[in-house]
């Protein structure tokens, strides 16, 4: 019986194999190599405000400069091959394993994965659309097979090197060298520079040099490329050991004027969020998409004006940020991350800062009533139940609080939350405890109007019990308010049982906040000083230094003066 069952299983296996092979050859015979995809080269992705009418900007910045393969040094060619397709010179142009992984991902309901050969990547760019579907993946497989049979490998590699996207608007190896290193021609690229370019082409958004969080993963990928070059005997083991120590120094070309002023921070946020939804950089810069953001044009203009008024006498040492979120939806309707994105890519609206007393309302998350807010907070801290405060804050969107700060969150000098984090967290108090991740993308459509992504995919989470949220709202309405300046060091010194880290210069005011919400808007304003935000804002309480809460309160009021204030 067992042998009969094994025989049936073996027969079934061969039938499946034969069916798959037959299906492949039928698909292969019926697929023709299409014309070059000129639309992909020409169509810009337009980004609009929430009304879908007024344009915020675009992601169109294509820079193409072709070069013959014989003009590209071997170490530059090998860097790309080591990064993307080490069997390029011998494979049939396709990766069945990579395609199988993509099919498995789709079957599990996940985003279509990579694993493509250089030939497949070239085909995707030059002959197909950028949509991520299984049918498009099968077309890629068939066309890549035909291209591999009708074009020699040197032609494919030359075309690939002249069309692949390296980020920063650079299409092709020559433009990439100019954009990242100021090197006019690939012949002048060093081995480390070539390895770096081969690193970022894999995913320009994931390995974005403007994102500090990408530094470690970029170095890891860079070392992977160098190791591959050593395996290809392009460089020696000694060369690899020398080059792998650090990334080469970048000499990046300034960004286009599309990113000038405060608008640049909005476009950058939109670009980063779209990457989370599977819209790669090459698709954004040439896919002809229409992106509708959550930014309200009128509120954004009001926010920019309010923040601009918060820079007295043209001060350049003070950083002012504002983030405004719509309760119940998580829509970011206005955000100011800095003065000019072209001059500094540091987005102060998404950068963590010491929150001071602003995490204390979460001490009431268990529904406790009849107690003063500070009293409830310190009772929990003294009873070594500060973990409850941390968990409640994190449930409302505050990033994971480090272990050293969880016992008494907000008392130490550590940066724990950004203005955007706090605006989103405080929105739960007026939304019956519901939290929706703050987001800036409302909808994405293709060039034919088909909806590719919509914010209704984001579901509310019950972060706090409805009764607890109402109780916190009542306390904030009737209490002294929720403004916070500095680190509340005096309170920390009175609380001898608090196991907080000692901090020199504890009386420096590192962050001055004002957070307030209404049924329509939850808005956080932050003042910091110095290039890194670690300088003293000035004395608190005299109304003169930026450490006084009068400054962020005035900025908040200038932004929200047409909305009935509900919180302090």
Secondary structure as the mmCIF struct_conf table of DSSP 4:
data_model
#
loop_
_struct_conf.conf_type_id
_struct_conf.id
_struct_conf.beg_label_comp_id
_struct_conf.beg_label_asym_id
_struct_conf.beg_label_seq_id
_struct_conf.end_label_comp_id
_struct_conf.end_label_asym_id
_struct_conf.end_label_seq_id
HELX_RH_AL_P HELX_RH_AL_P1 UNK A 2 UNK A 30
HELX_RH_AL_P HELX_RH_AL_P2 UNK A 38 UNK A 42
HELX_LH_PP_P HELX_LH_PP_P1 UNK A 43 UNK A 45
STRN STRN1 UNK A 46 UNK A 48
TURN_TY1_P TURN_TY1_P1 UNK A 50 UNK A 51
BEND BEND1 UNK A 52 UNK A 54
STRN STRN2 UNK A 55 UNK A 58
STRN STRN3 UNK A 63 UNK A 64
HELX_RH_3T_P HELX_RH_3T_P1 UNK A 69 UNK A 71
BEND BEND2 UNK A 72 UNK A 72
HELX_RH_AL_P HELX_RH_AL_P3 UNK A 74 UNK A 84
TURN_TY1_P TURN_TY1_P2 UNK A 86 UNK A 90
BEND BEND3 UNK A 91 UNK A 91
BEND BEND4 UNK A 93 UNK A 93
HELX_RH_AL_P HELX_RH_AL_P4 UNK A 96 UNK A 107
TURN_TY1_P TURN_TY1_P3 UNK A 108 UNK A 109
HELX_LH_PP_P HELX_LH_PP_P2 UNK A 110 UNK A 113
HELX_RH_AL_P HELX_RH_AL_P5 UNK A 118 UNK A 127
BEND BEND5 UNK A 128 UNK A 128
HELX_RH_AL_P HELX_RH_AL_P6 UNK A 134 UNK A 150
BEND BEND6 UNK A 151 UNK A 151
HELX_RH_AL_P HELX_RH_AL_P7 UNK A 153 UNK A 163
BEND BEND7 UNK A 164 UNK A 164
STRN STRN4 UNK A 165 UNK A 165
BEND BEND8 UNK A 167 UNK A 167
TURN_TY1_P TURN_TY1_P4 UNK A 168 UNK A 169
STRN STRN5 UNK A 170 UNK A 171
BEND BEND9 UNK A 172 UNK A 172
HELX_RH_AL_P HELX_RH_AL_P8 UNK A 173 UNK A 181
BEND BEND10 UNK A 184 UNK A 185
HELX_RH_3T_P HELX_RH_3T_P2 UNK A 186 UNK A 188
HELX_RH_AL_P HELX_RH_AL_P9 UNK A 191 UNK A 200
TURN_TY1_P TURN_TY1_P5 UNK A 201 UNK A 202
TURN_TY1_P TURN_TY1_P6 UNK A 204 UNK A 207
TURN_TY1_P TURN_TY1_P7 UNK A 209 UNK A 210
HELX_RH_3T_P HELX_RH_3T_P3 UNK A 212 UNK A 214
HELX_RH_AL_P HELX_RH_AL_P10 UNK A 215 UNK A 231
TURN_TY1_P TURN_TY1_P8 UNK A 232 UNK A 233
BEND BEND11 UNK A 234 UNK A 235
HELX_RH_AL_P HELX_RH_AL_P11 UNK A 237 UNK A 243
TURN_TY1_P TURN_TY1_P9 UNK A 244 UNK A 245
BEND BEND12 UNK A 246 UNK A 246
HELX_LH_PP_P HELX_LH_PP_P3 UNK A 247 UNK A 250
HELX_LH_PP_P HELX_LH_PP_P4 UNK A 252 UNK A 256
HELX_RH_3T_P HELX_RH_3T_P4 UNK A 257 UNK A 259
BEND BEND13 UNK A 261 UNK A 261
TURN_TY1_P TURN_TY1_P10 UNK A 262 UNK A 262
HELX_RH_AL_P HELX_RH_AL_P12 UNK A 263 UNK A 276
TURN_TY1_P TURN_TY1_P11 UNK A 277 UNK A 278
HELX_RH_AL_P HELX_RH_AL_P13 UNK A 281 UNK A 286
BEND BEND14 UNK A 287 UNK A 287
STRN STRN6 UNK A 290 UNK A 293
BEND BEND15 UNK A 294 UNK A 294
HELX_RH_AL_P HELX_RH_AL_P14 UNK A 297 UNK A 308
TURN_TY1_P TURN_TY1_P12 UNK A 309 UNK A 310
BEND BEND16 UNK A 311 UNK A 311
HELX_RH_3T_P HELX_RH_3T_P5 UNK A 312 UNK A 314
BEND BEND17 UNK A 316 UNK A 317
STRN STRN7 UNK A 318 UNK A 325
TURN_TY1_P TURN_TY1_P13 UNK A 327 UNK A 329
STRN STRN8 UNK A 331 UNK A 331
STRN STRN9 UNK A 332 UNK A 336
BEND BEND18 UNK A 339 UNK A 339
TURN_TY1_P TURN_TY1_P14 UNK A 341 UNK A 343
TURN_TY1_P TURN_TY1_P15 UNK A 348 UNK A 349
BEND BEND19 UNK A 350 UNK A 351
STRN STRN10 UNK A 353 UNK A 353
HELX_RH_3T_P HELX_RH_3T_P6 UNK A 356 UNK A 364
TURN_TY1_P TURN_TY1_P16 UNK A 365 UNK A 366
BEND BEND20 UNK A 370 UNK A 371
HELX_RH_AL_P HELX_RH_AL_P15 UNK A 373 UNK A 382
TURN_TY1_P TURN_TY1_P17 UNK A 383 UNK A 384
HELX_RH_AL_P HELX_RH_AL_P16 UNK A 386 UNK A 395
TURN_TY1_P TURN_TY1_P18 UNK A 396 UNK A 397
HELX_LH_PP_P HELX_LH_PP_P5 UNK A 398 UNK A 402
HELX_RH_3T_P HELX_RH_3T_P7 UNK A 403 UNK A 408
TURN_TY1_P TURN_TY1_P19 UNK A 409 UNK A 410
BEND BEND21 UNK A 411 UNK A 413
STRN STRN11 UNK A 417 UNK A 417
HELX_RH_AL_P HELX_RH_AL_P17 UNK A 419 UNK A 430
TURN_TY1_P TURN_TY1_P20 UNK A 431 UNK A 433
STRN STRN12 UNK A 434 UNK A 435
STRN STRN13 UNK A 439 UNK A 439
BEND BEND22 UNK A 440 UNK A 440
STRN STRN14 UNK A 441 UNK A 445
TURN_TY1_P TURN_TY1_P21 UNK A 447 UNK A 448
STRN STRN15 UNK A 451 UNK A 454
HELX_RH_3T_P HELX_RH_3T_P8 UNK A 455 UNK A 457
BEND BEND23 UNK A 458 UNK A 458
STRN STRN16 UNK A 461 UNK A 462
BEND BEND24 UNK A 464 UNK A 464
HELX_RH_AL_P HELX_RH_AL_P18 UNK A 466 UNK A 478
BEND BEND25 UNK A 479 UNK A 480
STRN STRN17 UNK A 484 UNK A 485
TURN_TY1_P TURN_TY1_P22 UNK A 486 UNK A 487
HELX_RH_AL_P HELX_RH_AL_P19 UNK A 489 UNK A 494
TURN_TY1_P TURN_TY1_P23 UNK A 496 UNK A 497
TURN_TY1_P TURN_TY1_P24 UNK A 504 UNK A 507
BEND BEND26 UNK A 508 UNK A 508
STRN STRN18 UNK A 512 UNK A 517
BEND BEND27 UNK A 519 UNK A 520
STRN STRN19 UNK A 522 UNK A 529
BEND BEND28 UNK A 530 UNK A 530
TURN_TY1_P TURN_TY1_P25 UNK A 531 UNK A 532
BEND BEND29 UNK A 533 UNK A 533
STRN STRN20 UNK A 535 UNK A 535
BEND BEND30 UNK A 540 UNK A 545
TURN_TY1_P TURN_TY1_P26 UNK A 546 UNK A 547
BEND BEND31 UNK A 548 UNK A 548
HELX_RH_AL_P HELX_RH_AL_P20 UNK A 549 UNK A 560
TURN_TY1_P TURN_TY1_P27 UNK A 561 UNK A 562
BEND BEND32 UNK A 563 UNK A 563
#
